[in-house]
Amino acid sequence: MKRLLIVVFCLYYANAAAAEEVLVSTNLGEIAIKLDAEKAPITVAHFLGLVDSGAYKDTIFHRVVPGFMVQGGGHYLDMTETEESETIVNEADNGLSNIRGTIAMARMNEIDSASRQFFINVVSNQSLNHHEKSCTRKNEATVAAARARGSYKPVTCKSFGYAVFGKVISGMGVVDQIEFTETKSVGEHDDVPVTPIVIHSIGRVAAQN
């Protein structure tokens, strides 16, 4: 029985290690990403849940801005939106920075509005980081209440930031190809690649020992 328990625990930790890396397969090549479950546990768990469900299959990189980032995971080839998932707590205050090669969650204006779209930074985007002057959730609630009363005073605090939860460990050349692809506007969407960049799948891979 003791030996069985040891085997079970070994398998558990082996699976945990394997869960730390994912492979993004695109029509331009593959991008391997190491996830940081220690610094971004909520975000990584949420992202892996989407990965395991096949939620990213046949989605695209729908927004590409040279010198900034490439964003995907929320639209299909015809630019229809994917099914939304639940929103999660923003972990931008985890100490990880939006530097070149890192992956972070995209979101709306609200602090805790990240759902399923992600982006890969192609440069160091310090303006996307959480810092001491970032708005708090209390600030956000106060502003929302004021606007509900019809008061639109300028917001003096800065963005809460965008939660980094991993980094590219191979395939940055593919990301660079995506960055410099020709783009166009499609309806209300700007910066859409002229030649679609398809995410065939995102899957877990075993970590190399």
C-alpha positions as CSV (number, residue, x, y, z in Angstrom):
1,M,0.0,0.0,0.0
2,K,2.8,2.4,0.9
3,R,4.6,1.6,-2.4
4,L,1.3,2.3,-4.2
5,L,1.0,5.7,-2.5
6,I,4.5,6.6,-3.5
7,V,3.8,5.7,-7.1
8,V,0.6,7.8,-7.0
9,F,2.5,10.8,-5.6
10,C,5.2,10.4,-8.2
11,L,2.7,10.4,-11.0
12,Y,1.0,13.4,-9.5
13,Y,4.2,15.4,-9.4
14,A,5.2,14.2,-12.8
15,N,1.9,15.5,-14.2
16,A,2.3,18.8,-12.4
17,A,5.8,19.2,-13.9
18,A,4.4,18.3,-17.4
19,A,1.7,21.0,-17.0
20,E,4.2,23.7,-16.8
21,E,4.9,23.9,-20.5
22,V,2.6,24.2,-23.5
23,L,3.1,24.1,-27.3
24,V,1.2,26.5,-29.5
25,S,1.0,25.0,-33.0
26,T,0.3,27.5,-35.7
27,N,0.5,27.5,-39.5
28,L,3.8,29.4,-39.2
29,G,5.4,27.0,-36.8
30,E,5.4,26.1,-33.1
31,I,5.9,28.3,-30.0
32,A,6.8,26.6,-26.7
33,I,5.8,28.5,-23.6
34,K,6.9,27.8,-20.0
35,L,4.1,28.7,-17.6
36,D,4.7,30.2,-14.1
37,A,2.2,28.5,-11.8
38,E,4.1,29.7,-8.8
39,K,3.7,33.4,-9.6
40,A,0.4,33.2,-11.5
41,P,-1.5,30.2,-10.1
42,I,-5.0,31.4,-10.9
43,T,-4.1,32.5,-14.4
44,V,-2.2,29.3,-15.2
45,A,-4.9,27.0,-13.9
46,H,-7.5,29.0,-15.9
47,F,-5.4,28.9,-19.1
48,L,-4.7,25.2,-18.8
49,G,-8.4,24.5,-18.3
50,L,-9.0,26.2,-21.6
51,V,-6.1,24.3,-23.2
52,D,-7.4,20.9,-21.9
53,S,-10.9,21.6,-23.3
54,G,-9.6,22.4,-26.8
55,A,-10.9,26.0,-26.5
56,Y,-8.0,27.4,-28.6
57,K,-8.3,24.9,-31.5
58,D,-8.5,26.7,-34.9
59,T,-8.6,30.2,-33.4
60,I,-6.3,32.9,-34.8
61,F,-3.9,35.7,-33.9
62,H,-6.4,38.4,-34.7
63,R,-4.5,41.5,-33.5
64,V,-0.9,42.2,-34.4
65,V,0.9,45.4,-33.6
66,P,4.6,45.7,-34.5
67,G,6.8,46.9,-31.7
68,F,4.1,46.0,-29.2
69,M,2.5,42.5,-29.1
70,V,0.6,39.8,-30.9
71,Q,-2.8,38.8,-29.5
72,G,-5.0,35.7,-30.1
73,G,-7.3,33.1,-28.7
74,G,-10.6,34.9,-29.1
75,H,-11.6,34.8,-32.7
76,Y,-12.0,32.3,-35.6
77,L,-10.9,32.7,-39.3
78,D,-14.1,34.6,-40.2
79,M,-13.5,36.9,-37.1
80,T,-16.5,35.5,-35.3
81,E,-15.9,35.5,-31.5
82,T,-15.2,32.3,-29.6
83,E,-17.4,31.3,-26.7
84,E,-16.5,33.4,-23.7
85,S,-15.2,31.7,-20.5
86,E,-15.5,33.0,-17.0
87,T,-13.4,36.0,-16.0
88,I,-10.6,35.7,-13.5
89,V,-8.7,37.6,-10.8
90,N,-6.0,39.8,-12.3
91,E,-2.6,38.7,-11.1
92,A,-0.6,41.6,-12.6
93,D,0.7,42.4,-9.2
94,N,2.7,39.1,-9.1
95,G,6.0,40.7,-9.8
96,L,6.4,39.4,-13.4
97,S,7.0,42.0,-16.0
98,N,5.7,42.4,-19.6
99,I,9.1,42.0,-21.3
100,R,9.9,40.5,-24.7
101,G,8.7,36.9,-25.0
102,T,6.4,36.9,-22.1
103,I,2.7,35.8,-22.4
104,A,0.0,37.8,-20.6
105,M,-3.8,37.8,-20.4
106,A,-5.7,40.4,-22.4
107,R,-8.6,42.1,-20.8
108,M,-11.2,44.8,-21.0
109,N,-10.9,48.1,-18.9
110,E,-12.1,46.4,-15.7
111,I,-9.3,45.0,-13.6
112,D,-10.6,41.5,-13.3
113,S,-12.0,41.1,-16.8
114,A,-9.5,38.7,-18.4
115,S,-11.3,35.7,-20.0
116,R,-9.5,33.7,-22.6
117,Q,-7.6,36.0,-25.0
118,F,-3.8,36.3,-24.5
119,F,-0.9,38.2,-26.0
120,I,2.8,37.7,-26.4
121,N,5.0,40.8,-25.9
122,V,7.4,41.4,-28.7
123,V,9.2,44.2,-26.8
124,S,9.5,45.3,-23.2
125,N,6.1,46.9,-22.5
126,Q,6.7,48.5,-19.1
127,S,3.5,50.5,-19.3
128,L,1.5,47.2,-19.1
129,N,3.0,46.3,-15.7
130,H,1.5,46.8,-12.3
131,H,3.2,49.4,-10.2
132,E,2.8,51.6,-7.1
133,K,0.5,54.1,-8.8
134,S,-1.8,51.5,-10.3
135,C,-5.5,51.7,-9.5
136,T,-6.9,49.4,-6.9
137,R,-10.1,47.5,-7.0
138,K,-11.5,50.0,-4.5
139,N,-10.5,52.9,-6.8
140,E,-12.3,51.1,-9.6
141,A,-15.5,50.6,-7.6
142,T,-15.4,54.3,-6.5
143,V,-15.1,55.5,-10.2
144,A,-17.9,53.1,-11.3
145,A,-20.2,54.4,-8.6
146,A,-19.4,58.0,-9.5
147,R,-20.1,57.4,-13.2
148,A,-23.4,55.7,-12.3
149,R,-24.3,59.0,-10.7
150,G,-23.3,60.9,-13.9
151,S,-20.0,62.1,-12.6
152,Y,-17.0,61.7,-15.0
153,K,-14.0,63.1,-13.2
154,P,-10.6,62.1,-14.6
155,V,-9.1,59.0,-13.1
156,T,-5.8,59.9,-11.5
157,C,-4.4,56.4,-10.8
158,K,-2.8,54.2,-13.5
159,S,-3.8,50.9,-15.1
160,F,-3.7,47.9,-12.7
161,G,-1.6,46.1,-15.3
162,Y,-1.8,42.9,-17.4
163,A,-1.0,39.6,-15.8
164,V,2.1,37.8,-17.1
165,F,1.9,34.1,-16.6
166,G,4.7,32.6,-18.6
167,K,7.4,33.1,-21.3
168,V,8.4,31.8,-24.7
169,I,11.2,29.3,-24.4
170,S,11.5,28.4,-28.1
171,G,9.8,29.6,-31.3
172,M,10.3,33.3,-30.8
173,G,11.2,33.4,-34.5
174,V,7.7,32.4,-35.2
175,V,6.4,35.2,-33.0
176,D,8.6,37.6,-34.9
177,Q,7.1,36.4,-38.2
178,I,3.6,37.1,-36.8
179,E,4.7,40.5,-35.6
180,F,5.7,41.7,-39.0
181,T,2.8,40.2,-41.0
182,E,0.8,42.6,-43.1
183,T,-2.5,43.7,-41.4
184,K,-5.8,45.3,-42.3
185,S,-9.1,46.4,-40.7
186,V,-12.0,44.0,-40.6
187,G,-15.2,45.7,-39.5
188,E,-14.6,47.2,-36.1
189,H,-11.3,45.3,-35.7
190,D,-7.9,46.8,-36.6
191,D,-4.5,45.2,-37.0
192,V,-5.9,41.9,-38.4
193,P,-3.4,39.9,-40.4
194,V,-4.1,39.8,-44.1
195,T,-3.0,36.2,-44.3
196,P,-4.6,34.4,-41.3
197,I,-2.3,33.1,-38.6
198,V,-4.1,30.0,-37.3
199,I,-3.6,28.4,-33.9
200,H,-4.2,24.8,-34.8
201,S,-3.9,23.8,-31.2
202,I,-2.4,24.5,-27.8
203,G,-1.4,21.5,-25.8
204,R,0.5,20.5,-22.7
205,V,3.9,19.0,-23.2
206,A,6.1,17.1,-20.7
207,A,9.0,19.1,-19.3
208,Q,12.5,18.0,-20.3
209,N,14.6,16.7,-17.5
